[in-house]
Amino acid sequence: MNTTSDVNSIDSLWMRAERVPLARIPTPIESCSYQFGTNRLFIKRDDLTDCPMSGNKIRKLEYLVGEALMQNCDTLVTCGGVQSNHARATAIVARRLGFGCVLVLSGDEPGESDGNLLLAKMSGADIRIHPDASSEVRSDRMHCIADDLRQLGRRPYVMTSGGSDEVGVLGYVSAAQELAGDLANVAPNVSTVVVPLGSGGTYVGMLLGARLFGLNVNVIGATVDGTPDTWRPKVTDYLNRSIARWQFDISINDLSIELIPAVGKGYALSSEAEIQFITEFAGQTGIFLDPVYTGKTLYAFDRAFKDGQIKTEGDVLFIHTGGLFGLFPKKELINQFLHKT
Ligand SMILES: Cc1ncc(COP(=O)(O)O)c(C=O)c1O
């Protein structure tokens, strides 16, 4: 339950944090024909925050862009893989709001752009692709670019990969507040909330928000890049930084970090079983999961549930964080699977 001081600190939080409304929220919550045993599956459709500015990134960008404006910045600089949803969303938001935009992307430049990269290019972002750049190299590159921009009289705002910092986290603290209303009205028996964990902001925000808004649920993060063991200390650190920055009246000991492995063959690498799951899920429900985040997450949760590693008393709520455009660069794999069936 909320304590009075929790509520006070939250009220003052929304006054202290700048937010630019970008997302079409509240997003719908739907009951799904897919079930986990006798437990129902609900899906919160954060893939519908807006198209093509869709997905979880838009909720984070509302606060990140708010901070950028507060700091009087005029250029958004961020990074990710070549098919980064966050980079694509940032490029579009920048174009819509009149910011400049520089994206530092790692991976191989495809002969022909597809998916998120295609949309980011079409949005006019300045794109710098570095094959094999580690997250440290990308971060260094961003800061060098920011220095260059300052020399030119620009005012850059540098965002971490996935927009997962103490500002971006507010997107999912506020999503948890929205979810509290959804659960009370539509899905009162939900006891488990599942989200993908890629750069951490969605999971950490939801975990904090669930506590702040008194949601009686376990929040499970499915690690789609790295493992639960590598993520646990990073999640703890991120929670601590967020609690300190916004002075949340909660102790880290009150939070239960529950993570399941979902990376499979590797970040953004798809197994045939994952592709089969995504394809069958679309065929059964009419809802498209992406191969990098949401598909791996629900597939891993499904496996863990069927193997008895996860038990849930009540219904399950999955936050569909978007990623639709990531399906298209995987079209060959999907086609191979479709031809087999
Ligand atoms: C579609 C999609 N879902 C989930 C995630 C994971 O969210 P987070 O980075 O907040 O952990 C990402 C990005 O990493 C994403 O692009």
The ligand as an SDF file (V2000), in Angstrom:
LIG
                    3D

 16 16  0  0  0  0  0  0  0  0999 V2000
   10.6710   -2.9800  -28.5540 C   0  0  0  0  0  0  0  0  0  0  0  0
   11.4760   -2.9740  -27.3080 C   0  0  0  0  0  0  0  0  0  0  0  0
   11.0160   -3.6620  -26.2620 N   0  0  0  0  0  0  0  0  0  0  0  0
   11.7160   -3.7270  -25.1050 C   0  0  0  0  0  0  0  0  0  0  0  0
   12.9240   -3.1000  -24.9760 C   0  0  0  0  0  0  0  0  0  0  0  0
   13.6470   -3.2250  -23.6880 C   0  0  0  0  0  0  0  0  0  0  0  0
   13.3510   -2.1430  -22.8680 O   0  0  0  0  0  0  0  0  0  0  0  0
   14.4810   -1.5030  -21.9790 P   0  0  0  0  0  0  0  0  0  0  0  0
   15.5620   -1.0430  -22.8890 O   0  0  0  0  0  0  0  0  0  0  0  0
   13.7960   -0.4110  -21.2730 O   0  0  0  0  0  0  0  0  0  0  0  0
   14.9720   -2.5810  -21.0740 O   0  0  0  0  0  0  0  0  0  0  0  0
   13.4520   -2.3610  -26.0460 C   0  0  0  0  0  0  0  0  0  0  0  0
   14.7370   -1.6550  -26.0040 C   0  0  0  0  0  0  0  0  0  0  0  0
   15.7350   -2.0320  -25.4550 O   0  0  0  0  0  0  0  0  0  0  0  0
   12.6960   -2.3020  -27.2400 C   0  0  0  0  0  0  0  0  0  0  0  0
   13.1370   -1.6110  -28.2960 O   0  0  0  0  0  0  0  0  0  0  0  0
  1  2  1  0
  2  3  1  0
  2 15  2  0
  3  4  2  0
  4  5  1  0
  5  6  1  0
  5 12  2  0
  6  7  1  0
  7  8  1  0
  8  9  2  0
  8 10  1  0
  8 11  1  0
 12 13  1  0
 12 15  1  0
 13 14  2  0
 15 16  1  0
M  END
$$$$
